[in-house]
């Protein structure tokens, strides 16, 4: 009985946190919005590094792929 009440309270707390934007539920997984932003920053850092590498090595094809891809995402 106490366990059922505890589960119900926990489920409602999670639902409220998702509704308020404090947590994001994606594919059944709860994520902190800060975690998502950090992942986006890391991805952008990696993309910038690849662009720099493409420029340094003269790889025009890779450079065009990386810069065109970013423009399409916007």
Buried (B, 14 or more C-beta within 10 A) or exposed (E): EEEEEEEEEEEEEBEEBEEEEEBBEEEEEEEEEEEEEEEEEEEEEEBEEBBEEBEEEEBEEBBEBBEEEEEEEE
